[in-house]
Amino acid sequence: MRRVYGVYVVRQLSRPAVRFGALLALALALRELTWVSSVLENISKKTDVVEFVSYGFSAFIGTEFIVQLVVVAGAFIFAYSIKDLFGFRQPQLA
């Protein structure tokens, strides 16, 4: 039954309005779960690309599981939206 629910969610996310709403909900959840201003302040102090990536990786690993889940879900939906926006589709075989 989980597969049926999974397919239902993916089909719903194929609609742009639902995707936008999901991204908005995830952004609000992230805002409530983290101190975004502190993260931006700390990340602005990084001058080297290696420091920036290291900080991002350690901040992601050091957060709670729910924050990690929100970030991964948001990244997935954002990537799916970009794919749809630029039309990266596989050719249809007749």
A tleap script that builds the chain and sets N, CA, C and O, in Angstrom:
source leaprc.protein.ff14SB
mol = sequence {
  NMET ARG ARG VAL TYR GLY VAL TYR VAL VAL
  ARG GLN LEU SER ARG PRO ALA VAL ARG PHE
  GLY ALA LEU LEU ALA LEU ALA LEU ALA LEU
  ARG GLU LEU THR TRP VAL SER SER VAL LEU
  GLU ASN ILE SER LYS LYS THR ASP VAL VAL
  GLU PHE VAL SER TYR GLY PHE SER ALA PHE
  ILE GLY THR GLU PHE ILE VAL GLN LEU VAL
  VAL VAL ALA GLY ALA PHE ILE PHE ALA TYR
  SER ILE LYS ASP LEU PHE GLY PHE ARG GLN
  PRO GLN LEU CALA
}
set mol.1.N position { 0.820 -1.185 0.000 }
set mol.1.CA position { 0.000 0.000 0.000 }
set mol.1.C position { 0.868 1.254 0.000 }
set mol.1.O position { 0.450 2.302 -0.491 }
set mol.2.N position { 2.081 1.147 0.553 }
set mol.2.CA position { 2.976 2.298 0.564 }
set mol.2.C position { 3.335 2.736 -0.844 }
set mol.2.O position { 3.475 3.929 -1.110 }
set mol.3.N position { 3.482 1.777 -1.742 }
set mol.3.CA position { 3.803 2.132 -3.124 }
set mol.3.C position { 2.684 2.938 -3.754 }
set mol.3.O position { 2.939 3.871 -4.515 }
set mol.4.N position { 1.456 2.585 -3.443 }
set mol.4.CA position { 0.312 3.315 -3.981 }
set mol.4.C position { 0.349 4.759 -3.478 }
set mol.4.O position { 0.137 5.693 -4.251 }
set mol.5.N position { 0.616 4.941 -2.189 }
set mol.5.CA position { 0.719 6.289 -1.638 }
set mol.5.C position { 1.885 7.039 -2.268 }
set mol.5.O position { 1.768 8.227 -2.570 }
set mol.6.N position { 2.998 6.360 -2.466 }
set mol.6.CA position { 4.159 6.983 -3.091 }
set mol.6.C position { 3.865 7.448 -4.505 }
set mol.6.O position { 4.238 8.557 -4.888 }
set mol.7.N position { 3.198 6.609 -5.281 }
set mol.7.CA position { 2.835 6.979 -6.649 }
set mol.7.C position { 1.860 8.153 -6.626 }
set mol.7.O position { 1.958 9.058 -7.455 }
set mol.8.N position { 0.924 8.143 -5.686 }
set mol.8.CA position { -0.032 9.239 -5.578 }
set mol.8.C position { 0.680 10.568 -5.297 }
set mol.8.O position { 0.366 11.586 -5.915 }
set mol.9.N position { 1.627 10.556 -4.375 }
set mol.9.CA position { 2.366 11.778 -4.033 }
set mol.9.C position { 3.173 12.269 -5.224 }
set mol.9.O position { 3.181 13.466 -5.508 }
set mol.10.N position { 3.849 11.375 -5.920 }
set mol.10.CA position { 4.647 11.775 -7.078 }
set mol.10.C position { 3.750 12.336 -8.179 }
set mol.10.O position { 4.118 13.308 -8.839 }
set mol.11.N position { 2.592 11.742 -8.380 }
set mol.11.CA position { 1.660 12.265 -9.398 }
set mol.11.C position { 1.145 13.644 -9.013 }
set mol.11.O position { 0.975 14.507 -9.874 }
set mol.12.N position { 0.898 13.851 -7.741 }
set mol.12.CA position { 0.453 15.172 -7.303 }
set mol.12.C position { 1.553 16.210 -7.479 }
set mol.12.O position { 1.276 17.363 -7.810 }
set mol.13.N position { 2.802 15.804 -7.258 }
set mol.13.CA position { 3.923 16.735 -7.406 }
set mol.13.C position { 4.216 17.062 -8.861 }
set mol.13.O position { 5.038 17.935 -9.139 }
set mol.14.N position { 3.569 16.387 -9.786 }
set mol.14.CA position { 3.775 16.718 -11.189 }
set mol.14.C position { 3.046 18.007 -11.559 }
set mol.14.O position { 3.322 18.590 -12.607 }
set mol.15.N position { 2.126 18.456 -10.719 }
set mol.15.CA position { 1.425 19.709 -10.966 }
set mol.15.C position { 2.230 20.862 -10.353 }
set mol.15.O position { 2.598 20.800 -9.180 }
set mol.16.N position { 2.507 21.911 -11.136 }
set mol.16.CA position { 3.345 23.021 -10.644 }
set mol.16.C position { 2.794 23.718 -9.403 }
set mol.16.O position { 3.571 24.105 -8.530 }
set mol.17.N position { 1.501 23.884 -9.300 }
set mol.17.CA position { 0.935 24.566 -8.139 }
set mol.17.C position { 1.171 23.766 -6.859 }
set mol.17.O position { 1.454 24.337 -5.806 }
set mol.18.N position { 1.054 22.466 -6.954 }
set mol.18.CA position { 1.285 21.612 -5.781 }
set mol.18.C position { 2.762 21.656 -5.394 }
set mol.18.O position { 3.102 21.700 -4.211 }
set mol.19.N position { 3.641 21.643 -6.411 }
set mol.19.CA position { 5.081 21.735 -6.140 }
set mol.19.C position { 5.422 23.042 -5.442 }
set mol.19.O position { 6.186 23.055 -4.477 }
set mol.20.N position { 4.852 24.149 -5.934 }
set mol.20.CA position { 5.111 25.446 -5.317 }
set mol.20.C position { 4.625 25.462 -3.874 }
set mol.20.O position { 5.319 25.966 -2.992 }
set mol.21.N position { 3.445 24.918 -3.629 }
set mol.21.CA position { 2.918 24.854 -2.273 }
set mol.21.C position { 3.784 23.994 -1.360 }
set mol.21.O position { 3.999 24.333 -0.196 }
set mol.22.N position { 4.275 22.886 -1.890 }
set mol.22.CA position { 5.141 22.013 -1.092 }
set mol.22.C position { 6.458 22.715 -0.764 }
set mol.22.O position { 6.948 22.625 0.362 }
set mol.23.N position { 7.031 23.417 -1.748 }
set mol.23.CA position { 8.269 24.154 -1.480 }
set mol.23.C position { 8.042 25.258 -0.457 }
set mol.23.O position { 8.884 25.486 0.411 }
set mol.24.N position { 6.921 25.937 -0.554 }
set mol.24.CA position { 6.604 26.984 0.410 }
set mol.24.C position { 6.433 26.403 1.813 }
set mol.24.O position { 6.931 26.973 2.785 }
set mol.25.N position { 5.744 25.291 1.922 }
set mol.25.CA position { 5.560 24.644 3.223 }
set mol.25.C position { 6.901 24.177 3.799 }
set mol.25.O position { 7.146 24.315 4.998 }
set mol.26.N position { 7.760 23.629 2.947 }
set mol.26.CA position { 9.075 23.186 3.426 }
set mol.26.C position { 9.941 24.374 3.847 }
set mol.26.O position { 10.690 24.275 4.818 }
set mol.27.N position { 9.847 25.493 3.127 }
set mol.27.CA position { 10.605 26.685 3.506 }
set mol.27.C position { 10.130 27.230 4.847 }
set mol.27.O position { 10.943 27.645 5.673 }
set mol.28.N position { 8.827 27.229 5.066 }
set mol.28.CA position { 8.305 27.683 6.357 }
set mol.28.C position { 8.722 26.737 7.485 }
set mol.28.O position { 9.044 27.182 8.587 }
set mol.29.N position { 8.714 25.450 7.211 }
set mol.29.CA position { 9.158 24.484 8.222 }
set mol.29.C position { 10.631 24.681 8.546 }
set mol.29.O position { 11.030 24.618 9.709 }
set mol.30.N position { 11.436 24.919 7.519 }
set mol.30.CA position { 12.868 25.140 7.737 }
set mol.30.C position { 13.100 26.406 8.543 }
set mol.30.O position { 13.981 26.451 9.401 }
set mol.31.N position { 12.305 27.436 8.264 }
set mol.31.CA position { 12.434 28.686 9.012 }
set mol.31.C position { 12.095 28.482 10.489 }
set mol.31.O position { 12.730 29.079 11.359 }
set mol.32.N position { 11.104 27.649 10.772 }
set mol.32.CA position { 10.715 27.403 12.157 }
set mol.32.C position { 11.705 26.484 12.886 }
set mol.32.O position { 11.871 26.582 14.102 }
set mol.33.N position { 12.349 25.607 12.144 }
set mol.33.CA position { 13.237 24.622 12.770 }
set mol.33.C position { 14.670 25.115 12.948 }
set mol.33.O position { 15.414 24.557 13.755 }
set mol.34.N position { 15.067 26.147 12.212 }
set mol.34.CA position { 16.452 26.627 12.285 }
set mol.34.C position { 16.486 28.134 12.467 }
set mol.34.O position { 15.490 28.827 12.261 }
set mol.35.N position { 17.651 28.624 12.857 }
set mol.35.CA position { 17.910 30.059 12.916 }
set mol.35.C position { 18.572 30.435 11.598 }
set mol.35.O position { 19.798 30.422 11.482 }
set mol.36.N position { 17.751 30.769 10.606 }
set mol.36.CA position { 18.258 31.043 9.266 }
set mol.36.C position { 19.217 32.221 9.283 }
set mol.36.O position { 20.222 32.194 8.573 }
set mol.37.N position { 18.942 33.250 10.070 }
set mol.37.CA position { 19.822 34.415 10.116 }
set mol.37.C position { 21.206 34.042 10.643 }
set mol.37.O position { 22.211 34.560 10.156 }
set mol.38.N position { 21.270 33.155 11.628 }
set mol.38.CA position { 22.565 32.718 12.156 }
set mol.38.C position { 23.327 31.886 11.132 }
set mol.38.O position { 24.545 32.012 11.005 }
set mol.39.N position { 22.618 31.048 10.413 }
set mol.39.CA position { 23.262 30.233 9.381 }
set mol.39.C position { 23.830 31.128 8.296 }
set mol.39.O position { 24.968 30.934 7.866 }
set mol.40.N position { 23.053 32.106 7.848 }
set mol.40.CA position { 23.534 33.020 6.810 }
set mol.40.C position { 24.691 33.877 7.298 }
set mol.40.O position { 25.614 34.165 6.536 }
set mol.41.N position { 24.651 34.282 8.549 }
set mol.41.CA position { 25.753 35.062 9.120 }
set mol.41.C position { 27.034 34.240 9.177 }
set mol.41.O position { 28.107 34.732 8.828 }
set mol.42.N position { 26.927 32.997 9.615 }
set mol.42.CA position { 28.105 32.135 9.706 }
set mol.42.C position { 28.646 31.762 8.332 }
set mol.42.O position { 29.860 31.683 8.143 }
set mol.43.N position { 27.763 31.536 7.384 }
set mol.43.CA position { 28.218 31.118 6.063 }
set mol.43.C position { 28.835 32.286 5.309 }
set mol.43.O position { 29.672 32.077 4.430 }
set mol.44.N position { 28.437 33.514 5.636 }
set mol.44.CA position { 29.020 34.672 4.956 }
set mol.44.C position { 30.466 34.923 5.378 }
set mol.44.O position { 31.202 35.622 4.681 }
set mol.45.N position { 30.870 34.369 6.490 }
set mol.45.CA position { 32.253 34.527 6.968 }
set mol.45.C position { 33.229 33.616 6.242 }
set mol.45.O position { 34.441 33.804 6.346 }
set mol.46.N position { 32.726 32.641 5.514 }
set mol.46.CA position { 33.587 31.703 4.792 }
set mol.46.C position { 34.045 32.348 3.493 }
set mol.46.O position { 33.233 32.812 2.693 }
set mol.47.N position { 35.362 32.368 3.295 }
set mol.47.CA position { 35.907 33.027 2.109 }
set mol.47.C position { 36.380 32.032 1.062 }
set mol.47.O position { 36.426 32.360 -0.124 }
set mol.48.N position { 36.726 30.842 1.475 }
set mol.48.CA position { 37.244 29.837 0.561 }
set mol.48.C position { 36.130 28.855 0.193 }
set mol.48.O position { 35.240 28.597 1.003 }
set mol.49.N position { 36.175 28.316 -1.007 }
set mol.49.CA position { 35.162 27.371 -1.460 }
set mol.49.C position { 35.199 26.105 -0.598 }
set mol.49.O position { 34.153 25.542 -0.275 }
set mol.50.N position { 36.385 25.666 -0.233 }
set mol.50.CA position { 36.514 24.459 0.584 }
set mol.50.C position { 35.891 24.690 1.961 }
set mol.50.O position { 35.209 23.810 2.486 }
set mol.51.N position { 36.121 25.866 2.549 }
set mol.51.CA position { 35.512 26.185 3.839 }
set mol.51.C position { 33.988 26.223 3.729 }
set mol.51.O position { 33.276 25.743 4.611 }
set mol.52.N position { 33.506 26.797 2.637 }
set mol.52.CA position { 32.067 26.906 2.404 }
set mol.52.C position { 31.427 25.522 2.326 }
set mol.52.O position { 30.410 25.272 2.974 }
set mol.53.N position { 32.015 24.624 1.538 }
set mol.53.CA position { 31.479 23.272 1.391 }
set mol.53.C position { 31.608 22.505 2.702 }
set mol.53.O position { 30.695 21.774 3.087 }
set mol.54.N position { 32.720 22.666 3.377 }
set mol.54.CA position { 32.925 21.986 4.652 }
set mol.54.C position { 31.907 22.446 5.692 }
set mol.54.O position { 31.354 21.635 6.435 }
set mol.55.N position { 31.667 23.748 5.736 }
set mol.55.CA position { 30.677 24.272 6.683 }
set mol.55.C position { 29.281 23.748 6.345 }
set mol.55.O position { 28.543 23.327 7.235 }
set mol.56.N position { 28.925 23.773 5.077 }
set mol.56.CA position { 27.613 23.289 4.673 }
set mol.56.C position { 27.420 21.825 5.006 }
set mol.56.O position { 26.360 21.426 5.488 }
set mol.57.N position { 28.454 21.014 4.747 }
set mol.57.CA position { 28.364 19.586 5.036 }
set mol.57.C position { 28.258 19.331 6.533 }
set mol.57.O position { 27.422 18.540 6.970 }
set mol.58.N position { 29.103 19.998 7.325 }
set mol.58.CA position { 29.067 19.773 8.770 }
set mol.58.C position { 27.776 20.313 9.391 }
set mol.58.O position { 27.263 19.734 10.348 }
set mol.59.N position { 27.248 21.417 8.855 }
set mol.59.CA position { 25.985 21.947 9.372 }
set mol.59.C position { 24.839 20.986 9.061 }
set mol.59.O position { 23.955 20.781 9.894 }
set mol.60.N position { 24.852 20.400 7.870 }
set mol.60.CA position { 23.804 19.452 7.501 }
set mol.60.C position { 23.878 18.196 8.354 }
set mol.60.O position { 22.856 17.713 8.842 }
set mol.61.N position { 25.081 17.665 8.536 }
set mol.61.CA position { 25.250 16.443 9.332 }
set mol.61.C position { 24.922 16.697 10.805 }
set mol.61.O position { 24.424 15.800 11.484 }
set mol.62.N position { 25.190 17.895 11.302 }
set mol.62.CA position { 24.991 18.199 12.715 }
set mol.62.C position { 23.576 18.582 13.102 }
set mol.62.O position { 23.305 18.797 14.284 }
set mol.63.N position { 22.669 18.673 12.147 }
set mol.63.CA position { 21.299 19.068 12.492 }
set mol.63.C position { 20.451 17.856 12.841 }
set mol.63.O position { 20.879 16.708 12.722 }
set mol.64.N position { 19.239 18.151 13.274 }
set mol.64.CA position { 18.306 17.082 13.619 }
set mol.64.C position { 17.821 16.389 12.344 }
set mol.64.O position { 17.927 16.932 11.244 }
set mol.65.N position { 17.292 15.190 12.515 }
set mol.65.CA position { 16.840 14.398 11.367 }
set mol.65.C position { 15.723 15.091 10.607 }
set mol.65.O position { 15.689 15.024 9.378 }
set mol.66.N position { 14.809 15.755 11.303 }
set mol.66.CA position { 13.685 16.400 10.629 }
set mol.66.C position { 14.165 17.530 9.728 }
set mol.66.O position { 13.609 17.741 8.650 }
set mol.67.N position { 15.193 18.258 10.160 }
set mol.67.CA position { 15.751 19.328 9.332 }
set mol.67.C position { 16.421 18.726 8.098 }
set mol.67.O position { 16.277 19.257 6.996 }
set mol.68.N position { 17.140 17.640 8.269 }
set mol.68.CA position { 17.757 16.965 7.134 }
set mol.68.C position { 16.694 16.488 6.144 }
set mol.68.O position { 16.869 16.607 4.932 }
set mol.69.N position { 15.601 15.952 6.663 }
set mol.69.CA position { 14.512 15.473 5.817 }
set mol.69.C position { 13.874 16.622 5.030 }
set mol.69.O position { 13.568 16.469 3.848 }
set mol.70.N position { 13.674 17.766 5.681 }
set mol.70.CA position { 13.094 18.933 5.011 }
set mol.70.C position { 14.019 19.431 3.910 }
set mol.70.O position { 13.559 19.765 2.818 }
set mol.71.N position { 15.316 19.484 4.184 }
set mol.71.CA position { 16.283 19.957 3.187 }
set mol.71.C position { 16.341 19.013 1.993 }
set mol.71.O position { 16.345 19.466 0.848 }
set mol.72.N position { 16.385 17.721 2.241 }
set mol.72.CA position { 16.450 16.748 1.145 }
set mol.72.C position { 15.152 16.780 0.323 }
set mol.72.O position { 15.201 16.731 -0.906 }
set mol.73.N position { 14.007 16.861 0.983 }
set mol.73.CA position { 12.738 16.924 0.259 }
set mol.73.C position { 12.659 18.194 -0.580 }
set mol.73.O position { 12.206 18.156 -1.724 }
set mol.74.N position { 13.096 19.310 -0.023 }
set mol.74.CA position { 13.100 20.566 -0.774 }
set mol.74.C position { 14.030 20.516 -1.968 }
set mol.74.O position { 13.694 21.015 -3.042 }
set mol.75.N position { 15.197 19.919 -1.788 }
set mol.75.CA position { 16.143 19.792 -2.900 }
set mol.75.C position { 15.577 18.896 -4.000 }
set mol.75.O position { 15.753 19.179 -5.185 }
set mol.76.N position { 14.904 17.827 -3.613 }
set mol.76.CA position { 14.308 16.926 -4.594 }
set mol.76.C position { 13.222 17.640 -5.396 }
set mol.76.O position { 13.195 17.550 -6.623 }
set mol.77.N position { 12.333 18.347 -4.709 }
set mol.77.CA position { 11.246 19.046 -5.390 }
set mol.77.C position { 11.799 20.170 -6.261 }
set mol.77.O position { 11.302 20.392 -7.365 }
set mol.78.N position { 12.817 20.879 -5.785 }
set mol.78.CA position { 13.433 21.943 -6.574 }
set mol.78.C position { 14.079 21.380 -7.839 }
set mol.78.O position { 13.921 21.947 -8.920 }
set mol.79.N position { 14.803 20.273 -7.713 }
set mol.79.CA position { 15.436 19.656 -8.880 }
set mol.79.C position { 14.375 19.159 -9.867 }
set mol.79.O position { 14.557 19.276 -11.078 }
set mol.80.N position { 13.295 18.619 -9.370 }
set mol.80.CA position { 12.199 18.160 -10.230 }
set mol.80.C position { 11.572 19.341 -10.973 }
set mol.80.O position { 11.197 19.217 -12.139 }
set mol.81.N position { 11.461 20.482 -10.296 }
set mol.81.CA position { 10.908 21.680 -10.928 }
set mol.81.C position { 11.840 22.206 -12.014 }
set mol.81.O position { 11.375 22.616 -13.078 }
set mol.82.N position { 13.135 22.201 -11.765 }
set mol.82.CA position { 14.107 22.653 -12.765 }
set mol.82.C position { 14.075 21.730 -13.971 }
set mol.82.O position { 14.151 22.195 -15.109 }
set mol.83.N position { 13.964 20.440 -13.738 }
set mol.83.CA position { 13.873 19.478 -14.842 }
set mol.83.C position { 12.652 19.778 -15.697 }
set mol.83.O position { 12.732 19.759 -16.925 }
set mol.84.N position { 11.542 20.051 -15.067 }
set mol.84.CA position { 10.329 20.384 -15.811 }
set mol.84.C position { 10.444 21.729 -16.525 }
set mol.84.O position { 9.953 21.888 -17.642 }
set mol.85.N position { 11.086 22.683 -15.884 }
set mol.85.CA position { 11.203 24.018 -16.452 }
set mol.85.C position { 11.986 24.010 -17.755 }
set mol.85.O position { 11.591 24.653 -18.727 }
set mol.86.N position { 13.092 23.285 -17.775 }
set mol.86.CA position { 13.944 23.249 -18.960 }
set mol.86.C position { 13.598 22.105 -19.908 }
set mol.86.O position { 14.215 21.965 -20.964 }
set mol.87.N position { 12.630 21.299 -19.543 }
set mol.87.CA position { 12.135 20.270 -20.442 }
set mol.87.C position { 13.096 19.129 -20.704 }
set mol.87.O position { 13.179 18.645 -21.833 }
set mol.88.N position { 13.826 18.684 -19.688 }
set mol.88.CA position { 14.703 17.542 -19.846 }
set mol.88.C position { 13.845 16.274 -19.829 }
set mol.88.O position { 13.581 15.701 -18.772 }
set mol.89.N position { 13.429 15.862 -20.984 }
set mol.89.CA position { 12.588 14.679 -21.091 }
set mol.89.C position { 13.251 13.665 -21.999 }
set mol.89.O position { 14.007 14.018 -22.904 }
set mol.90.N position { 12.961 12.420 -21.748 }
set mol.90.CA position { 13.494 11.371 -22.596 }
set mol.90.C position { 12.657 11.315 -23.870 }
set mol.90.O position { 11.448 11.546 -23.831 }
set mol.91.N position { 13.295 11.010 -24.994 }
set mol.91.CA position { 12.529 10.951 -26.246 }
set mol.91.C position { 11.509 9.816 -26.204 }
set mol.91.O position { 11.756 8.752 -25.637 }
set mol.92.N position { 10.370 10.072 -26.814 }
set mol.92.CA position { 9.311 9.067 -26.875 }
set mol.92.C position { 9.584 8.114 -28.037 }
set mol.92.O position { 9.780 8.552 -29.171 }
set mol.93.N position { 9.595 6.862 -27.764 }
set mol.93.CA position { 9.799 5.856 -28.793 }
set mol.93.C position { 8.443 5.410 -29.329 }
set mol.93.O position { 7.526 5.113 -28.563 }
set mol.94.N position { 8.332 5.370 -30.620 }
set mol.94.CA position { 7.046 4.988 -31.232 }
set mol.94.C position { 6.953 3.503 -31.443 }
set mol.94.O position { 5.943 3.012 -31.946 }
savepdb mol mol.pdb
quit
